[in-house]
Amino acid sequence: MTTTDHKKIGIMYVVSTLTFFVAAAVLATLIRAQLAVPENSFLSAHAYNQIFTLHGTAMIFLVIAPFGIGLANYLVPLQIGAPDVAFPRLNATGLWLFVLGGITVFAGLAAYGGGAATGWTAYAPLDEFFEGTGAGQDLFFIGLLLTSVSTILTSLNLLVTVFLFRAPGMTMWRIPIFTWEIVATAVLVLMAFPSLAAAFAMALIERHMGGHFFDPAFGGNPVLYQHLFWFFGHPEVYVMILPYFGIVTEIVATFSRKPVFGYVGMVIAAFAIAGLSLGVWAHHMFTTGAVSNPFFSAVSFLIAVPTGVKFVNWIGTMWKGSIVLTVPMLFAVGFLLNFLIGGITGVMIASPPIDYHAHDSYFIVQHFHYTIGGGSMFALFGALYFWFPKMFGVRLGERIGRWVFALLFVGFNATFIPMGFMGMEGMARRVYTYPAIGHLPLLNAIATFGAGLMTIGTIAFFVDVLVSIRRRAPVEDNPWGGYSLEWMTSSPPPEFNFHALPPIRGRRPALE
């Protein structure tokens, strides 16, 4: 409870995000159970609205984004040869604000009228006038304000740590790609998160103090909320993907037995993505008529270029390498295959004419899940299998791990490929039931079956963790033959990370 050790705080971040992941997965299972058949009455409309709101909120704000920040808490000081982060007590403050914020969001379920039921975007005026938005909606705003403050504090801490606490010889052009991606992510957080805090604070003022920022009857404008939210919301997508780009880079280079191909290009691409992401927010608003569609379409197309550079670099790293298909490498390859689909569908809906057709349909649901679920979530599992021996001195099981990957990969694609076709057949997102027309019953049944496979795969992962910890089979300090500095210390590391640092003369100190 009182520790300031960055490693313990990082592990508590990871455990907290996995706890919220379980809660979000249960909610997702309920969503797919409701949509398994047409005209289903398993859930009421209001119950469904609460469930899908909290599912999206948990996965975005309490799982994917904070897992990357939590892993950075653990790894960044180790990768740069620092004894701890720059501000240890601020680091602990960030952790407990995050935990408290997550609990606050879910506490809304116990409030009169239930939890937040306006979607994870909480659009105005829906968040003000909808009959179910009582204390649960207030707790939603307050909890996410706490988590946003937590993320800002931790990002500041990580930036100062990287710039000022590197070991002798660890120049900026020698730090691992994961740490570079965290630097880009932290800069993005500082630029984008204040906009979210402003939008939520204005919504609370409007709900309880008559602010009327978004009420046209009093001169307000609900589109203002969309601008404020999406100026945060689209950079947030890259807050949820840049750390995972770093994870995949570390895994691919390690198990290809080669240096990272195009190291400088990787770094420049990360900052190009971060910079361009601040100029694409209004592609979520093509259908409002309130934004310049050609401009935001062009920037949205452009941001695919540095992402494509990363794909070339990953493929170049694997090209003619001695590839070892361990479980982390399988998840990295799964990430590449899934995220490619997410990227291609993203380029499609960056075109306003296509977006007009696909907007608010299940095509958008498919696109978003392929980027954050098929992308970030697969990299998340890869990170757990890759760095688990370093954190706990125990290696997760390869045999069970392969089953986990297979179940998640097959289940994920069975769940979300049909959603693209649902969207093309006109199924709207955020609806709690649908008519038995066209292929919708079959497509939804397949998606629910796929969600079941993913549930089994997730359970198998936690079984793997329990079995491995119970066996406590000893593992060497560098079981994978990793090249970065964290593999040069014991597993798990001592209190101040290193008993002695090796001379750092290049980008792969553990091998050099």
C-alpha positions as CSV (number, residue, x, y, z in Angstrom):
1,M,0.0,0.0,0.0
2,T,2.8,2.4,0.7
3,T,5.6,1.2,-1.7
4,T,7.3,3.7,-4.0
5,D,9.3,0.9,-5.8
6,H,8.5,1.4,-9.5
7,K,8.6,-2.4,-10.1
8,K,5.9,-3.1,-7.5
9,I,3.8,-0.2,-8.7
10,G,4.2,-1.4,-12.3
11,I,3.0,-4.9,-11.2
12,M,0.1,-3.5,-9.3
13,Y,-0.8,-1.5,-12.4
14,V,-0.8,-4.6,-14.5
15,V,-2.8,-6.6,-11.9
16,S,-5.3,-3.8,-11.6
17,T,-5.8,-3.6,-15.4
18,L,-6.2,-7.4,-15.7
19,T,-8.9,-7.2,-13.0
20,F,-10.7,-4.6,-14.9
21,F,-10.2,-6.7,-18.0
22,V,-12.0,-9.6,-16.4
23,A,-14.9,-7.3,-15.6
24,A,-15.0,-5.9,-19.1
25,A,-14.8,-9.4,-20.6
26,V,-17.8,-10.5,-18.5
27,L,-19.8,-7.5,-19.7
28,A,-18.8,-8.3,-23.3
29,T,-20.1,-11.8,-22.8
30,L,-23.4,-10.4,-21.7
31,I,-23.5,-8.1,-24.8
32,R,-23.0,-11.1,-27.1
33,A,-25.5,-13.2,-25.2
34,Q,-28.2,-10.5,-25.7
35,L,-27.3,-10.2,-29.5
36,A,-27.0,-13.9,-30.1
37,V,-30.6,-14.1,-31.5
38,P,-33.0,-11.5,-32.9
39,E,-35.6,-9.8,-30.7
40,N,-33.9,-11.2,-27.6
41,S,-35.3,-10.1,-24.1
42,F,-32.3,-11.4,-22.1
43,L,-31.5,-7.8,-21.2
44,S,-33.6,-4.7,-21.0
45,A,-32.7,-1.7,-23.1
46,H,-31.5,0.3,-20.1
47,A,-29.5,-2.7,-18.7
48,Y,-27.9,-3.2,-22.1
49,N,-27.0,0.5,-22.3
50,Q,-25.2,0.3,-19.0
51,I,-23.4,-2.9,-19.9
52,F,-22.0,-1.7,-23.2
53,T,-21.1,1.7,-21.8
54,L,-19.1,0.2,-18.9
55,H,-17.5,-2.4,-21.2
56,G,-16.2,0.2,-23.6
57,T,-15.2,2.5,-20.8
58,A,-13.3,-0.2,-18.9
59,M,-11.5,-1.6,-22.0
60,I,-10.3,1.9,-23.1
61,F,-9.7,3.8,-19.9
62,L,-9.0,1.0,-17.4
63,V,-7.3,-1.7,-19.4
64,I,-5.6,-1.0,-22.7
65,A,-4.2,2.5,-22.0
66,P,-3.2,2.0,-18.4
67,F,-1.6,-1.4,-19.1
68,G,0.9,0.3,-21.4
69,I,1.5,3.0,-18.8
70,G,1.9,0.3,-16.0
71,L,4.3,-1.8,-18.1
72,A,6.3,1.4,-18.7
73,N,6.4,2.0,-15.0
74,Y,8.1,-1.4,-14.6
75,L,10.3,-1.5,-17.7
76,V,11.5,2.1,-18.5
77,P,13.9,2.5,-15.6
78,L,15.3,-1.0,-16.2
79,Q,15.7,-0.3,-19.9
80,I,17.6,2.9,-19.4
81,G,19.7,1.7,-16.4
82,A,17.9,3.9,-13.8
83,P,17.5,2.9,-10.1
84,D,13.9,4.2,-10.0
85,V,11.6,6.7,-11.6
86,A,12.3,10.4,-11.1
87,F,9.4,11.0,-8.6
88,P,8.6,7.8,-6.8
89,R,5.9,9.2,-4.5
90,L,4.2,10.9,-7.4
91,N,4.3,7.5,-9.1
92,A,2.4,5.9,-6.2
93,T,-0.1,8.7,-6.3
94,G,-0.8,8.0,-9.9
95,L,-1.4,4.3,-9.3
96,W,-3.9,4.9,-6.5
97,L,-5.7,7.6,-8.3
98,F,-6.1,5.1,-11.2
99,V,-7.4,2.4,-8.9
100,L,-9.8,4.8,-7.2
101,G,-11.0,6.2,-10.5
102,G,-11.8,2.7,-11.8
103,I,-13.7,1.7,-8.7
104,T,-15.6,5.0,-8.9
105,V,-16.7,4.3,-12.5
106,F,-18.0,0.9,-11.6
107,A,-19.6,2.1,-8.3
108,G,-22.2,3.8,-10.4
109,L,-23.9,0.4,-10.9
110,A,-24.9,0.6,-7.3
111,A,-26.5,4.0,-7.7
112,Y,-30.1,4.8,-8.1
113,G,-31.0,4.4,-11.8
114,G,-27.8,2.3,-12.4
115,G,-24.5,3.1,-13.9
116,A,-23.6,5.4,-16.8
117,A,-25.7,4.5,-19.9
118,T,-24.6,6.9,-22.6
119,G,-21.7,5.0,-24.3
120,W,-18.1,5.5,-23.5
121,T,-18.2,8.9,-25.3
122,A,-21.0,10.3,-23.1
123,Y,-22.2,12.7,-25.8
124,A,-24.1,15.8,-24.9
125,P,-27.0,16.3,-24.6
126,L,-27.6,12.5,-23.9
127,D,-25.5,12.7,-20.8
128,E,-27.7,15.5,-19.4
129,F,-31.3,14.6,-20.3
130,F,-31.5,10.8,-20.5
131,E,-33.7,9.5,-17.7
132,G,-31.1,6.9,-16.6
133,T,-28.2,9.4,-16.1
134,G,-28.3,9.9,-12.4
135,A,-25.5,9.5,-9.9
136,G,-24.0,6.7,-12.0
137,Q,-23.3,9.2,-14.8
138,D,-21.7,11.6,-12.3
139,L,-19.5,8.8,-10.9
140,F,-18.5,8.0,-14.5
141,F,-17.3,11.5,-15.1
142,I,-15.6,11.8,-11.7
143,G,-13.9,8.4,-12.0
144,L,-12.5,9.2,-15.4
145,L,-11.3,12.6,-14.3
146,L,-9.3,10.7,-11.6
147,T,-7.8,8.3,-14.1
148,S,-6.9,11.1,-16.5
149,V,-5.0,13.0,-13.7
150,S,-3.3,9.7,-12.9
151,T,-2.2,9.3,-16.5
152,I,-1.0,12.9,-16.8
153,L,1.1,12.5,-13.6
154,T,2.6,9.2,-14.6
155,S,3.4,10.6,-18.1
156,L,5.3,13.5,-16.6
157,N,7.2,11.2,-14.4
158,L,8.2,8.9,-17.2
159,L,9.4,11.8,-19.4
160,V,11.6,13.2,-16.7
161,T,13.0,9.8,-15.9
162,V,13.9,9.1,-19.6
163,F,15.5,12.5,-20.2
164,L,17.4,12.8,-16.9
165,F,18.0,9.4,-15.3
166,R,19.7,7.4,-18.1
167,A,22.8,5.4,-17.2
168,P,26.2,6.5,-18.5
169,G,26.5,5.5,-22.1
170,M,22.8,5.2,-22.6
171,T,22.3,8.0,-25.1
172,M,18.9,8.8,-26.5
173,W,19.7,7.0,-29.7
174,R,20.6,3.8,-27.8
175,I,17.4,3.5,-25.7
176,P,15.1,0.6,-26.7
177,I,12.2,1.2,-29.1
178,F,9.7,0.5,-26.3
179,T,11.0,3.4,-24.3
180,W,10.9,5.7,-27.3
181,E,7.3,4.7,-27.9
182,I,6.5,5.6,-24.2
183,V,8.2,9.0,-24.7
184,A,5.9,9.7,-27.7
185,T,2.9,8.4,-25.7
186,A,3.7,10.6,-22.7
187,V,4.0,13.7,-24.9
188,L,0.6,12.8,-26.5
189,V,-1.0,12.4,-23.1
190,L,0.1,15.9,-22.0
191,M,-1.3,17.4,-25.2
192,A,-4.6,15.5,-25.3
193,F,-5.8,14.6,-21.8
194,P,-6.5,18.2,-20.6
195,S,-9.2,18.4,-23.3
196,L,-11.0,15.4,-21.8
197,A,-10.8,16.9,-18.3
198,A,-12.3,20.1,-19.7
199,A,-15.1,18.3,-21.5
200,F,-16.0,16.2,-18.4
201,A,-15.8,19.2,-16.0
202,M,-18.1,21.2,-18.3
203,A,-20.5,18.3,-18.4
204,L,-20.6,18.1,-14.6
205,I,-21.1,21.9,-14.4
206,E,-23.9,21.7,-16.9
207,R,-25.6,18.8,-15.1
208,H,-25.5,20.4,-11.6
209,M,-24.8,24.1,-11.9
210,G,-26.7,25.3,-15.0
211,G,-23.6,25.8,-17.2
212,H,-25.5,25.3,-20.6
213,F,-22.2,24.9,-22.5
214,F,-23.9,22.4,-24.8
215,D,-27.5,23.4,-24.7
216,P,-28.6,25.3,-27.9
217,A,-31.6,26.8,-26.1
218,F,-29.2,28.9,-24.1
219,G,-26.7,29.6,-26.8
220,G,-24.6,26.4,-26.2
221,N,-23.6,23.9,-28.9
222,P,-23.5,20.1,-28.4
223,V,-20.9,19.9,-31.3
224,L,-18.5,21.7,-28.9
225,Y,-18.6,18.6,-26.7
226,Q,-17.7,16.4,-29.7
227,H,-14.7,18.7,-30.6
228,L,-13.4,18.6,-27.0
229,F,-14.0,14.9,-26.6
230,W,-12.5,13.8,-29.9
231,F,-9.5,16.1,-29.6
232,F,-8.7,13.8,-26.7
233,G,-10.4,10.7,-28.2
234,H,-8.4,10.2,-31.3
235,P,-5.0,10.8,-29.8
236,E,-6.2,8.4,-27.1
237,V,-6.4,5.7,-29.7
238,Y,-2.6,6.2,-30.3
239,V,-2.0,6.3,-26.5
240,M,-3.6,2.8,-26.7
241,I,-1.4,1.6,-29.6
242,L,2.0,3.3,-29.4
243,P,3.2,1.4,-26.3
244,Y,2.1,-1.8,-28.0
245,F,4.1,-0.9,-31.1
246,G,7.0,-0.9,-28.8
247,I,6.1,-4.2,-27.2
248,V,5.8,-5.9,-30.7
249,T,9.2,-4.4,-31.8
250,E,11.0,-5.8,-28.7
251,I,9.4,-9.2,-29.2
252,V,10.0,-9.4,-33.0
253,A,13.6,-8.3,-32.7
254,T,14.3,-10.8,-29.9
255,F,12.8,-13.8,-31.6
256,S,14.1,-13.0,-35.0
257,R,17.6,-12.9,-33.5
258,K,18.3,-9.6,-35.4
259,P,18.7,-5.9,-34.5
260,V,15.7,-3.8,-35.2
261,F,15.5,-3.0,-38.9
262,G,15.3,0.8,-39.4
263,Y,15.7,1.9,-35.8
264,V,15.8,5.6,-36.6
265,G,12.8,5.2,-38.9
266,M,10.9,3.5,-36.1
267,V,11.5,6.4,-33.8
268,I,10.6,9.1,-36.4
269,A,7.4,7.2,-37.3
270,A,6.3,7.1,-33.7
271,F,6.6,10.9,-33.4
272,A,5.0,11.4,-36.8
273,I,2.0,9.3,-35.6
274,A,1.8,11.2,-32.4
275,G,2.0,14.6,-34.2
276,L,-0.5,13.7,-36.9
277,S,-2.9,12.2,-34.4
278,L,-3.6,15.7,-33.0
279,G,-5.0,16.7,-36.4
280,V,-7.4,13.9,-37.2
281,W,-10.0,14.2,-34.4
282,A,-12.8,15.5,-36.6
283,H,-12.9,12.4,-38.9
284,H,-15.3,11.2,-36.2
285,M,-17.5,14.1,-37.1
286,F,-17.8,13.8,-40.9
287,T,-21.6,13.5,-40.7
288,T,-22.1,16.5,-38.5
289,G,-21.6,19.0,-41.3
290,A,-19.6,21.2,-38.8
291,V,-16.0,20.3,-39.9
292,S,-13.8,20.5,-43.0
293,N,-14.2,17.0,-44.4
294,P,-11.5,17.2,-47.1
295,F,-8.8,18.4,-44.6
296,F,-9.5,15.8,-41.9
297,S,-9.8,13.1,-44.5
298,A,-6.4,14.0,-46.0
299,V,-4.7,14.0,-42.6
300,S,-6.4,10.7,-41.7
301,F,-5.0,9.2,-44.9
302,L,-1.6,10.6,-44.1
303,I,-1.3,9.1,-40.7
304,A,-1.4,5.6,-42.3
305,V,2.0,6.3,-43.8
306,P,4.2,6.2,-40.6
307,T,2.2,3.2,-39.5
308,G,3.0,1.5,-42.8
309,V,6.7,2.4,-42.1
310,K,6.5,0.4,-38.9
311,F,5.0,-2.6,-40.7
312,V,7.9,-2.5,-43.2
313,N,10.4,-2.3,-40.3
314,W,8.8,-5.3,-38.5
315,I,8.8,-7.4,-41.7
316,G,12.4,-6.2,-42.4
317,T,13.4,-7.3,-38.9
318,M,11.9,-10.8,-39.4
319,W,13.3,-11.0,-43.0
320,K,16.1,-13.7,-43.1
321,G,16.1,-13.9,-39.3
322,S,16.3,-17.0,-37.2
323,I,12.6,-16.8,-36.2
324,V,11.6,-18.7,-33.0
325,L,7.9,-19.1,-32.7
326,T,7.5,-18.9,-29.0
327,V,4.2,-17.8,-27.5
328,P,5.2,-14.1,-27.3
329,M,6.2,-14.2,-31.0
330,L,2.9,-15.9,-31.9
331,F,1.0,-13.0,-30.3
332,A,3.2,-10.5,-32.1
333,V,2.4,-12.1,-35.4
334,G,-1.3,-12.2,-34.5
335,F,-1.0,-8.5,-33.7
336,L,0.4,-7.8,-37.2
337,L,-2.3,-9.8,-39.0
338,N,-5.2,-8.3,-37.0
339,F,-3.9,-4.7,-36.8
340,L,-3.5,-4.8,-40.6
341,I,-7.2,-5.3,-41.0
342,G,-7.9,-2.6,-38.5
343,G,-5.6,-0.2,-40.4
344,I,-7.1,-1.0,-43.8
345,T,-10.7,-0.5,-42.6
346,G,-9.5,2.7,-41.0
347,V,-8.2,4.0,-44.3
348,M,-11.6,3.1,-45.9
349,I,-13.6,5.1,-43.4
350,A,-11.2,8.0,-43.6
351,S,-13.0,8.7,-46.9
352,P,-16.1,10.8,-46.1
353,P,-18.3,9.1,-48.8
354,I,-17.6,5.6,-47.3
355,D,-17.9,7.0,-43.7
356,Y,-21.3,8.4,-44.5
357,H,-22.5,4.9,-45.4
358,A,-20.7,3.1,-42.5
359,H,-21.1,5.7,-39.7
360,D,-22.7,4.4,-36.5
361,S,-22.9,0.9,-38.1
362,Y,-21.3,-2.3,-36.9
363,F,-18.6,-1.7,-39.6
364,I,-17.2,0.9,-37.2
365,V,-17.4,-1.6,-34.3
366,Q,-15.4,-4.1,-36.4
367,H,-12.7,-1.5,-37.3
368,F,-12.2,-0.2,-33.8
369,H,-12.0,-3.7,-32.3
370,Y,-9.4,-4.8,-34.9
371,T,-7.2,-1.9,-33.9
372,I,-7.5,-2.1,-30.1
373,G,-8.6,-5.7,-29.6
374,G,-6.9,-7.5,-32.4
375,G,-4.0,-5.1,-32.1
376,S,-3.3,-3.8,-28.6
377,M,-4.9,-6.8,-26.8
378,F,-2.8,-9.3,-28.6
379,A,0.3,-7.3,-27.9
380,L,-0.8,-7.1,-24.3
381,F,-0.8,-10.9,-24.0
382,G,2.5,-11.1,-25.8
383,A,4.0,-8.7,-23.3
384,L,2.7,-10.8,-20.4
385,Y,4.3,-13.9,-21.7
386,F,7.5,-12.1,-22.7
387,W,8.2,-10.2,-19.4
388,F,6.5,-12.5,-16.9
389,P,9.8,-14.3,-16.2
390,K,11.5,-10.9,-15.5
391,M,8.8,-9.8,-13.2
392,F,8.3,-13.0,-11.2
393,G,11.2,-15.3,-12.0
394,V,8.7,-17.8,-13.4
395,R,8.0,-18.7,-17.0
396,L,4.5,-19.2,-18.2
397,G,3.7,-22.5,-19.9
398,E,4.4,-22.8,-23.6
399,R,1.9,-25.6,-24.2
400,I,-1.1,-23.8,-22.5
401,G,0.1,-20.5,-24.0
402,R,-0.2,-21.9,-27.5
403,W,-3.8,-22.9,-26.8
404,V,-4.5,-19.5,-25.3
405,F,-3.2,-17.9,-28.5
406,A,-5.2,-20.2,-30.8
407,L,-8.4,-19.7,-28.9
408,L,-8.0,-16.0,-28.8
409,F,-7.0,-15.6,-32.4
410,V,-9.7,-17.9,-33.9
411,G,-12.3,-16.5,-31.4
412,F,-11.4,-12.9,-32.1
413,N,-11.7,-13.2,-35.9
414,A,-14.9,-15.3,-35.6
415,T,-16.4,-12.5,-33.4
416,F,-15.4,-9.4,-35.5
417,I,-15.2,-10.4,-39.1
418,P,-19.0,-10.9,-39.2
419,M,-19.5,-7.4,-37.8
420,G,-18.2,-5.8,-41.0
421,F,-20.9,-7.6,-42.9
422,M,-23.5,-6.7,-40.3
423,G,-22.6,-3.1,-40.8
424,M,-22.9,-3.4,-44.6
425,E,-26.3,-4.9,-44.1
426,G,-27.4,-1.9,-42.0
427,M,-27.1,-3.1,-38.4
428,A,-26.6,0.0,-36.2
429,R,-24.3,0.0,-33.3
430,R,-25.5,0.6,-29.7
431,V,-28.8,-1.2,-30.3
432,Y,-29.9,-3.8,-27.9
433,T,-31.8,-5.9,-30.4
434,Y,-32.4,-6.3,-34.1
435,P,-35.0,-7.8,-36.6
436,A,-34.5,-11.2,-38.2
437,I,-33.7,-9.9,-41.6
438,G,-31.0,-10.8,-44.1
439,H,-28.0,-12.6,-42.7
440,L,-28.1,-10.7,-39.4
441,P,-29.2,-13.8,-37.3
442,L,-26.5,-16.0,-38.7
443,L,-23.8,-13.3,-38.4
444,N,-24.6,-12.5,-34.8
445,A,-24.7,-16.2,-33.9
446,I,-21.2,-16.7,-35.4
447,A,-20.0,-13.6,-33.5
448,T,-21.4,-14.9,-30.2
449,F,-19.7,-18.3,-30.8
450,G,-16.4,-16.5,-31.4
451,A,-16.9,-14.5,-28.1
452,G,-17.3,-17.9,-26.4
453,L,-14.0,-19.1,-27.7
454,M,-12.3,-15.9,-26.5
455,T,-13.8,-16.4,-23.1
456,I,-12.3,-19.9,-22.9
457,G,-9.0,-18.6,-24.1
458,T,-9.0,-15.9,-21.4
459,I,-9.8,-18.5,-18.7
460,A,-7.0,-20.7,-20.1
461,F,-4.5,-17.8,-19.7
462,F,-5.4,-17.3,-16.0
463,V,-5.1,-21.1,-15.5
464,D,-1.6,-20.9,-17.1
465,V,-0.7,-18.1,-14.6
466,L,-1.9,-20.0,-11.6
467,V,-0.2,-23.3,-12.7
468,S,3.1,-21.6,-13.4
469,I,3.2,-19.7,-10.2
470,R,2.3,-22.8,-8.2
471,R,5.1,-24.9,-9.9
472,R,7.7,-22.1,-9.4
473,A,10.0,-23.7,-12.0
474,P,13.3,-21.7,-11.8
475,V,14.1,-19.5,-14.8
476,E,17.4,-17.9,-15.8
477,D,17.8,-14.1,-15.9
478,N,17.6,-13.9,-19.7
479,P,15.5,-16.9,-20.8
480,W,14.7,-15.4,-24.3
481,G,18.1,-14.1,-25.3
482,G,16.8,-10.6,-25.1
483,Y,19.1,-7.7,-26.0
484,S,18.0,-4.7,-23.9
485,L,19.2,-3.7,-20.5
486,E,16.5,-5.2,-18.3
487,W,17.8,-8.7,-19.2
488,M,21.1,-7.9,-17.6
489,T,19.7,-8.0,-14.0
490,S,18.3,-10.8,-11.9
491,S,14.7,-12.1,-12.3
492,P,13.0,-10.5,-10.5
493,P,15.4,-7.5,-10.2
494,P,16.7,-6.2,-6.8
495,E,15.3,-3.2,-5.1
496,F,17.4,-0.6,-7.1
497,N,17.4,-2.7,-10.2
498,F,21.1,-3.5,-10.8
499,H,24.0,-4.8,-8.7
500,A,26.3,-3.5,-11.4
501,L,25.8,-2.0,-14.9
502,P,27.7,-3.3,-17.9
503,P,29.4,-0.8,-20.2
504,I,26.8,0.5,-22.6
505,R,28.4,1.0,-26.1
506,G,25.4,0.3,-28.4
507,R,21.7,-0.5,-28.7
508,R,22.0,-4.1,-27.6
509,P,23.9,-4.0,-24.3
510,A,22.8,-7.4,-23.1
511,L,24.4,-9.0,-26.2
512,E,27.3,-6.7,-26.5
